[in-house]
């Protein structure tokens, strides 16, 4: 693979990546989408951008927003979500419950999997669904 901006891994390559690896990639994808959403919705100051981004990318918020898209997931996407939720992560932030952290990890694994599979339109579709009603973050 030569183009790391637009990866499109095969099913075998994706299966070889651990759940934690997928979540690692998905964390970055979610962060970029969140930052782009905030900029597009009028966050202009560095301090305001940072505070709003932190509020949206924390495990509690990710877990809450993940619930919104669960009914929309395909069987394959649901399997990846479950795989991410069941990842053996040994740390969790003190401000989130284990269940919230597991759901956030699952969401990140799904976003990482979709991104690495080259399915950026689907990532965007799910992200937009998650962000409906998020005007309170502006």
C-alpha positions in Angstrom: 0.0 0.0 0.0 1.4 3.4 -1.0 -1.4 5.8 -0.1 -1.9 6.0 3.6 -4.3 8.9 3.3 -6.8 6.6 1.6 -6.2 3.1 2.7 -8.3 0.2 1.4 -7.1 -3.0 3.2 -8.4 -6.4 2.2 -10.6 -8.4 4.5 -7.6 -10.6 5.4 -5.5 -7.6 6.3 -8.3 -6.1 8.5 -8.8 -9.4 10.3 -5.1 -9.5 11.1 -5.4 -6.2 13.0 -6.2 -6.5 16.7 -9.3 -4.9 18.2 -7.0 -2.5 20.0 -5.3 -1.7 16.8 -8.6 -0.9 15.1 -9.6 1.3 18.0 -6.3 3.1 17.9 -7.0 4.0 14.2 -10.6 4.8 14.9 -9.7 7.1 17.7 -7.8 9.3 15.2 -10.6 9.1 12.7 -13.2 10.1 15.3 -11.0 13.0 16.4 -10.5 14.3 12.9 -14.2 14.1 12.2 -15.0 15.8 15.5 -12.5 18.6 14.8 -13.9 19.1 11.3 -17.5 19.2 12.6 -16.6 21.8 15.2 -14.8 24.0 12.7 -17.7 23.8 10.3 -20.1 24.7 13.1 -18.5 27.9 14.2 -15.9 27.1 16.8 -13.3 29.6 16.0 -11.2 30.1 19.1 -8.5 27.6 20.2 -9.8 27.5 23.7 -13.4 26.9 22.5 -12.3 24.3 20.0 -10.3 22.4 22.5 -13.0 22.3 25.2 -15.7 21.3 22.8 -13.5 18.6 21.2 -12.7 17.2 24.7 -16.4 17.1 25.5 -17.2 15.2 22.3 -14.3 12.7 22.3 -14.6 11.5 25.9 -15.6 8.0 26.5 -18.9 8.9 28.1 -20.0 11.0 25.1 -18.8 8.4 22.6 -20.7 5.7 24.4 -23.9 7.7 24.4 -23.6 8.6 20.7 -22.7 5.0 19.8 -26.1 3.9 21.0 -27.7 6.1 18.3 -26.1 4.2 15.5 -26.4 0.6 16.7 -29.8 0.0 15.0 -28.2 1.2 11.7 -25.3 -1.2 11.7 -25.0 -4.1 9.2 -24.3 -7.6 10.6 -20.7 -7.2 9.6 -20.4 -3.8 11.3 -22.2 -5.1 14.4 -19.6 -8.0 14.6 -16.8 -5.5 14.4 -18.5 -3.3 17.1 -18.8 -6.4 19.4 -15.2 -7.3 18.7 -14.1 -3.9 19.8 -16.3 -3.9 22.9 -14.8 -7.2 23.9 -11.2 -6.0 23.5 -9.0 -6.6 26.4 -8.1 -3.1 27.4 -6.3 -2.9 30.7 -6.9 0.8 31.5 -10.0 2.9 31.7 -10.3 6.6 32.5 -11.5 7.3 36.1 -14.4 9.4 34.9 -16.0 6.7 32.7 -17.5 3.4 33.7 -16.1 0.1 32.3 -19.3 -0.2 30.1 -18.9 3.3 28.7 -15.2 2.7 28.0 -16.0 -0.6 26.3 -18.7 1.1 24.1 -16.3 3.9 23.2 -13.6 1.4 22.3 -16.1 -0.5 20.2 -17.1 2.7 18.4 -13.5 3.5 17.7 -12.8 0.0 16.5 -15.7 0.2 14.1 -14.6 3.6 12.8 -11.0 2.3 12.4 -12.2 -0.8 10.6 -14.4 1.2 8.2 -11.7 3.7 7.5 -9.0 1.1 6.8 -11.4 -0.8 4.6 -11.8 2.3 2.5 -15.4 2.9 3.5 -15.1 6.6 4.3 -18.6 7.4 3.1 -20.0 5.0 5.6 -17.9 6.4 8.5 -19.2 9.9 7.6 -22.8 8.6 7.4 -22.6 7.1 10.9 -20.7 10.1 12.3 -23.4 12.5 11.0 -26.1 10.4 12.5 -24.3 10.5 15.8 -23.9 14.2 15.7 -27.6 15.0 15.1 -28.7 17.2 17.9 -25.2 18.1 19.0 -25.7 21.8 18.6 -25.3 22.1 22.3 -21.5 21.7 21.6 -21.3 24.9 19.7 
